[in-house]
Amino acid sequence: MVCDGHLMFIQILQNTALLCFAAVGLHLVWRHGELARSLVGKLLIGLSFGFVAFLVTATPVVLPDGATIDARAGPVILAGIVGGPVAAIIAGLLGALARGYFGGYFVFSGVVSYAAYALAGSALSMRYFTNALGTRLGPLRIAAASALSIFAASLMYFLITPQSVAIDWITQDFPVIAVANTLSIIMTGYVVHFAIQFAERKAKLISALKTLELAKSAGGIGIWEIDPRTGVASWDDINQNLHGLTLKDGKGTFDDWAKTLHPEDQPRVQKEFEAAQSGTEPFNTTYRVIHPDGSIRHLKGNAIIQRDEAGTPIRVVGANVDLTSAEAKDRALLQSQRVAAQAQKLDAIGKLTGGVAHDFNNLLAVIQGNLELLLQDQHEHRFPESERADILTSAISATRRGGELTRNMLAFARMSRLEPKRIKVNDLVRETEAWLARAIPTSIEMETNLQHGLWQAELDPASLQSALVNTVVNARDAMPDGGKLTIETSNVRIDSDYIIDREEDVPPGRYVMLAVTDTGTGIPEDLLPTVFEPFVSSKDSSVGSGLGLSMVQGFVKQSRGFVRIYSEIDVGTSIKMFFPALDSPDQAEPVAQSAPPDSGQPEATGLARILIAEDQLEVLSMIVRTLTSAGYTVDAATNGQDAYDLFKANRSYDLLLTDVVMPGEMRGPDLARACRALEADLPVIFMSGYASEATVHGNGLRADDIRLMKPVPRVELLGSIERLLEKG
């Protein structure tokens, strides 16, 4: 078909329009992602591009010499680039089919050119070219495709006969074909590029929406929207479920939402929503909704309000989150915390009452036993006046110790009645050190480091001395194998920088510091937060009552000071007491000197021989007097190991009378078991100030052993001894 200018222009537009069909087919395949990379996808791409190649071949632009030009190069080569060899071969076959079917000049060479174009497109999809040019349809790949299309078209020269026609073709037609191929490649390339880009963006959008839906389902997040101008609202499926709503197409009104609110929450939430629309407050709230079945759910609601230029709300978009399970967990946690707090309180009360009962029972044992001795001796007059005075002194000392225990309890509760005086702490330390050194074994080196010019403080001297003694005793017990104990005083200024640097929560000011440091075993890190609780100790339960540090803290806090403790395992512990210093250096009042009570042990005679093990000296003294006055021969020890050594040296004892809990590794049951390993039929009486220990079974106790609860009346003690001796 011979063309004029107008017809050629129309045919060029036809070819250009047909190239767009390739983009449509490619988009339909590419948007499915995995499909485009499968064999089926490659077949569909080949058919899509091949259909376009068929159409453009069927509507060519005819040159004056009968040669035809069209846009065949673009769809065939691009099919290879996008879909690989499979797509290129299919597109090339359909194009060749059209060229052969419609005939005309240069049919054979035209059919072969399709094969060359398919080969070029397949080559550009290979790894070598993708590594060099990238996987996208960028300028380099388009330029390479154009160059290959021109090279493939030039091969037609060798297929045209005769030679003169071929020369005319190469000089007249080939430049036009080269331009047509280049334009076809460029136009098809960019159409395909935008089709792929659009398909990928659409696929990402769909994927993002699916991910959002999954995230909403996982988090129980519902979306809602309200048009304030019409009152029309819409809810997604999740939000309908959260509110217990069933709406057609998710459409409803503001009133539908308001009706789901709990009656107690409705006024507040509606007021908050109105405030948000007026622009005074953001809408960020929590509320309860009641479902049709009567169940209640806890929801959190947030919203963003869009406004027009005048500031009028035109759209409200919000989200709801289901907090029901979190609320239930919070309630369960709160309940468990209350139960734990109650259990902790009961445990503390149990430790407190048990420890106090133990100490008071020991004191009552001393008082009762000594008074019973005096009552019996009122008619017998067996004790000389000096010993009667010792008995009375022991009883009175026990009552004083009871008073001291009461004061310690009150100090722990910060309710004790203090009698503060202006004192010099260094003087009190020196006076206390004079007799305190006697309670420290020689294996422990005791040192004082008292600051000269120490500020004065207003403190209760007796309570300060008691706090110092308790702290020193703790330090002593932490060094069973010996070590060094240091008592130190110093002036300390605490300012805001000090508080910030050390992260302390104390009032700034001037303080007198009294510290006791040991090189003992140290306190475990997990026990440090509880060391000031009553009867909490890292020591053996037989060593002290466990009120020491709790009393120290109670006294220091009642004196408007604070205590700090620093400890490292196998390094030692330092307990520092800080007391507010006085501003004026007036003369301090003298501190009354105190000394520990003394006790003696009379000689004993009699027929039956009894070994006594009791760590409380006052209790031990009272028992010794009671038994010697009853005619028994008595040997006594203050711990299990010493008692066992006495028994091992002389096995002629008729009975063992032992406390259950004593310091050291050998307690009462251990002592009984060790002695019975030497004398299997040895009668044993166990005493204890702890009610729970008075009923212990095993570990050396037998069914016929007697267990006595302190304080033990004289008659009961002697009767128990007599019964066991009669059995023996």
Long-range contacts (C-beta under 8 A, 24 or more apart in sequence): 1-62, 2-62, 2-64, 3-61, 3-62, 3-63, 8-61, 11-59, 11-60, 11-61, 12-61, 14-56, 14-59, 15-56, 15-59, 15-60, 15-61, 15-70, 15-71, 15-184, 16-71, 16-187, 18-52, 18-55, 18-56, 18-59, 18-71, 19-52, 19-56, 19-71, 19-74, 19-75, 19-184, 19-187, 19-188, 19-191, 20-191, 21-48, 21-51, 21-52, 21-55, 22-48, 22-49, 22-52, 22-74, 22-75, 22-78, 22-188, 22-191, 22-192, 22-195, 23-191, 23-192, 23-194, 23-195, 24-48, 24-195, 25-49, 25-51, 25-52, 26-82, 26-192, 26-195, 26-196, 26-199, 27-195, 27-196, 27-198, 27-199, 30-195, 30-196, 30-199, 30-200, 30-203, 31-199, 31-202, 31-203, 32-203, 33-203, 39-86, 41-83, 42-83, 42-84, 42-86, 42-87, 43-86, 43-87, 43-90, 45-79, 45-82, 45-83, 45-87, 46-79, 46-83, 46-86, 46-87, 46-88, 46-89, 46-90, 46-91, 47-90, 47-94, 49-75, 49-76, 49-78, 49-79, 49-82, 49-83, 49-87, 49-90, 49-91, 50-75, 50-79, 50-90, 50-91, 50-92, 50-93, 50-94, 50-95, 51-94, 52-91, 53-79, 53-91, 53-92, 53-94, 53-95, 53-98, 53-114, 54-94, 54-95, 54-97, 54-98, 55-98, 56-95, 57-95, 57-98, 57-99, 57-102, 58-98, 58-102, 60-104, 61-180, 62-104, 63-172, 63-173, 63-176, 65-105, 65-168, 65-169, 65-172, 65-173, 66-104, 66-105, 66-106, 67-105, 67-106, 67-169, 67-173, 68-104, 68-105, 68-106, 68-110, 69-173, 69-176, 69-177, 69-180, 70-180, 70-184, 71-180, 71-183, 71-184, 71-187, 71-188, 72-99, 72-113, 72-114, 72-117, 72-184, 73-117, 73-149, 73-152, 73-153, 73-180, 73-181, 73-184, 73-185, 74-181, 74-184, 74-185, 74-187, 74-188, 74-189, 75-184, 75-188, 76-114, 76-117, 76-118, 76-121, 77-117, 77-118, 77-120, 77-121, 77-124, 77-145, 77-148, 77-149, 77-185, 78-121, 78-145, 78-185, 78-188, 78-189, 78-192, 79-118, 79-121, 80-118, 80-120, 80-121, 80-122, 80-123, 80-124, 80-125, 81-121, 81-124, 81-125, 81-137, 81-141, 81-145, 82-125, 82-192, 82-196, 83-125, 84-122, 84-125, 85-118, 85-122, 85-125, 88-117, 88-118, 88-119, 88-121, 88-122, 88-125, 89-118, 89-122, 91-118, 91-121, 92-117, 92-118, 106-156, 106-160, 106-169, 108-159, 109-156, 109-159, 109-160, 110-156, 112-155, 112-156, 112-159, 113-152, 113-153, 113-155, 113-156, 116-152, 116-153, 116-155, 117-149, 117-152, 119-152, 120-145, 120-148, 120-149, 120-151, 120-152, 121-145, 123-148, 124-148, 136-193, 137-189, 137-190, 137-192, 137-193, 137-196, 141-189, 142-185, 142-186, 142-189, 142-190, 145-185, 145-189, 146-181, 146-182, 146-185, 146-186, 149-181, 149-182, 149-184, 149-185, 150-178, 150-181, 150-182, 153-177, 153-178, 153-181, 219-321, 220-321, 220-322, 221-319, 221-320, 221-321, 222-319, 222-320, 222-321, 223-317, 223-318, 223-319, 224-257, 224-317, 224-318, 224-319, 224-320, 225-315, 225-316, 225-317, 225-318, 226-254, 226-315, 226-316, 226-318, 227-314, 227-315, 227-316, 228-277, 228-313, 228-314, 228-315, 228-316, 229-314, 231-255, 233-257, 239-320, 242-289, 242-297, 242-299, 242-320, 242-322, 243-289, 243-291, 243-299, 243-320, 244-289, 244-290, 244-291, 244-292, 244-293, 244-297, 260-289, 260-290, 260-291, 261-287, 261-288, 261-289, 261-290, 262-287, 262-288, 262-289, 262-290, 262-296, 264-288, 269-301, 273-303, 276-303, 276-305, 277-305, 277-313, 277-316, 279-305, 279-307, 279-311, 283-316, 283-318, 286-323, 296-324, 297-322, 297-324, 298-322, 298-323, 298-324, 298-326, 298-327, 299-323, 299-324, 348-533, 348-534, 351-534, 351-535, 351-536, 351-546, 352-534, 352-535, 354-535, 354-690, 354-691, 354-692, 355-534, 355-535, 355-545, 355-546, 355-547, 356-405, 356-409, 356-545, 357-689, 357-690, 357-691, 358-545, 358-688, 358-689, 358-690, 359-405, 359-545, 359-689, 360-402, 360-405, 360-689, 361-689, 361-709, 361-710, 361-711, 362-616, 362-618, 362-619, 362-689, 362-710, 362-711, 363-398, 363-399, 363-401, 363-402, 363-405, 363-618, 364-398, 364-710, 364-711, 365-619, 365-622, 365-689, 365-710, 365-711, 365-712, 366-394, 366-395, 366-397, 366-398, 366-616, 366-618, 366-619, 366-621, 366-622, 366-711, 367-395, 367-398, 367-399, 367-711, 368-711, 368-712, 368-713, 368-714, 369-619, 369-622, 369-623, 369-625, 369-626, 369-711, 369-712, 369-714, 369-717, 370-394, 370-395, 370-398, 370-622, 370-625, 371-395, 372-626, 372-713, 372-714, 372-715, 373-622, 373-625, 373-626, 373-629, 373-714, 376-629, 376-714, 377-629, 382-629, 383-629, 387-602, 387-625, 390-599, 390-600, 391-622, 391-625, 393-597, 394-597, 394-599, 394-618, 394-621, 394-622, 397-597, 397-599, 397-618, 398-618, 400-597, 401-618, 404-466, 405-545, 405-547, 407-463, 407-466, 408-466, 408-547, 408-551, 409-547, 409-551, 410-554, 411-463, 411-551, 411-554, 411-555, 411-558, 412-534, 412-547, 412-550, 412-551, 412-553, 412-554, 413-554, 414-554, 414-557, 414-558, 416-463, 416-554, 416-555, 416-558, 418-460, 418-463, 418-555, 418-558, 418-559, 419-460, 419-462, 420-458, 420-459, 420-460, 420-559, 421-458, 421-459, 421-460, 421-461, 421-588, 421-589, 422-456, 422-457, 422-458, 422-582, 422-586, 422-587, 422-588, 422-589, 423-456, 423-457, 423-458, 423-459, 423-461, 423-464, 423-588, 423-589, 423-591, 424-454, 424-456, 424-588, 424-591, 425-454, 425-456, 425-457, 425-459, 425-464, 425-489, 425-512, 425-514, 425-579, 426-450, 426-451, 426-454, 426-489, 427-588, 427-591, 428-461, 428-464, 428-465, 428-468, 428-591, 429-468, 429-487, 429-489, 429-514, 431-591, 431-593, 432-465, 432-468, 432-469, 433-487, 435-595, 435-596, 436-468, 436-469, 436-472, 438-596, 439-472, 439-473, 439-476, 439-596, 440-472, 440-476, 440-485, 441-476, 441-482, 443-479, 443-481, 443-482, 443-483, 444-476, 444-479, 444-482, 444-483, 444-484, 444-485, 445-482, 445-483, 445-484, 445-485, 446-484, 446-485, 446-486, 446-487, 447-484, 447-485, 447-486, 447-487, 448-486, 448-487, 448-488, 449-486, 449-487, 449-488, 449-489, 450-487, 450-488, 450-489, 451-489, 451-490, 451-491, 453-491, 454-489, 454-490, 454-491, 454-512, 455-491, 455-510, 455-512, 455-581, 455-582, 455-585, 456-512, 456-581, 456-582, 456-585, 456-586, 456-588, 457-512, 457-579, 457-580, 457-581, 457-582, 458-580, 458-582, 459-559, 459-579, 460-555, 460-559, 461-591, 461-592, 462-592, 462-594, 463-555, 463-559, 464-514, 464-555, 465-591, 465-594, 466-551, 466-555, 467-551, 467-552, 467-555, 467-556, 467-577, 468-514, 468-516, 470-548, 470-549, 470-551, 470-552, 471-516, 471-548, 471-549, 471-552, 471-575, 471-577, 472-516, 473-544, 473-548, 474-516, 474-539, 474-544, 474-548, 474-549, 474-575, 475-516, 475-517, 475-518, 475-520, 475-573, 475-575, 476-518, 477-539, 477-543, 477-544, 478-518, 478-520, 478-521, 478-522, 478-539, 478-572, 478-573, 479-518, 479-519, 479-520, 479-521, 483-518, 483-519, 483-520, 483-572, 484-518, 484-519, 485-516, 485-517, 485-518, 485-519, 486-515, 486-516, 486-517, 486-518, 487-514, 487-515, 487-516, 488-513, 488-514, 488-515, 488-516, 488-517, 489-513, 489-514, 489-515, 490-515, 491-581, 492-578, 494-578, 506-562, 506-578, 509-580, 509-581, 510-580, 510-581, 511-561, 511-578, 511-579, 511-580, 511-581, 512-578, 512-579, 512-580, 512-581, 513-576, 513-577, 513-578, 513-579, 514-576, 514-577, 514-579, 515-574, 515-575, 515-576, 515-577, 516-574, 516-575, 517-572, 517-573, 517-574, 517-575, 518-572, 518-573, 518-574, 519-571, 519-572, 520-572, 520-573, 521-569, 521-570, 522-567, 522-568, 522-569, 522-570, 522-571, 522-572, 522-573, 523-565, 523-567, 523-569, 523-573, 524-569, 525-569, 528-565, 528-567, 531-565, 532-563, 540-663, 541-661, 542-615, 542-661, 542-662, 542-663, 542-664, 542-667, 543-663, 549-575, 552-577, 601-636, 602-628, 603-628, 604-628, 604-632, 604-633, 604-634, 605-631, 605-633, 606-630, 606-631, 606-632, 606-633, 606-634, 607-631, 607-632, 607-633, 608-632, 608-633, 608-654, 608-655, 608-721, 608-725, 609-633, 609-634, 609-635, 609-652, 609-653, 609-654, 609-655, 610-634, 610-635, 610-653, 610-654, 610-655, 610-656, 610-657, 610-721, 611-635, 611-636, 611-637, 611-643, 611-646, 611-647, 611-653, 611-655, 611-656, 611-657, 611-675, 612-636, 612-637, 612-643, 612-657, 612-658, 613-637, 613-638, 613-639, 613-640, 613-642, 613-643, 613-656, 613-657, 613-658, 613-659, 613-662, 613-668, 613-671, 614-638, 614-657, 614-658, 614-659, 614-662, 614-687, 615-639, 615-659, 615-662, 615-663, 616-659, 619-659, 619-710, 623-657, 623-717, 626-714, 626-717, 626-718, 627-718, 627-721, 630-718, 632-721, 638-662, 639-663, 639-664, 639-666, 640-664, 640-665, 640-666, 640-667, 640-668, 640-670, 640-671, 641-665, 641-666, 643-671, 644-671, 644-674, 644-675, 647-675, 647-678, 647-679, 648-678, 651-678, 651-679, 653-679, 653-682, 654-683, 654-725, 654-728, 655-682, 655-683, 655-684, 655-685, 655-721, 655-724, 655-725, 655-728, 656-682, 656-683, 656-684, 656-685, 657-684, 657-685, 657-687, 657-721, 658-684, 658-685, 658-686, 658-687, 659-686, 659-687, 659-688, 660-686, 660-687, 660-688, 660-690, 660-693, 660-694, 660-696, 661-688, 661-689, 661-690, 661-693, 668-700, 669-696, 669-698, 669-699, 669-700, 669-701, 670-699, 670-700, 671-700, 672-700, 672-701, 672-705, 673-699, 673-700, 674-700, 676-700, 681-728, 683-724, 683-725, 683-727, 683-728, 685-720, 685-721, 685-724, 687-712
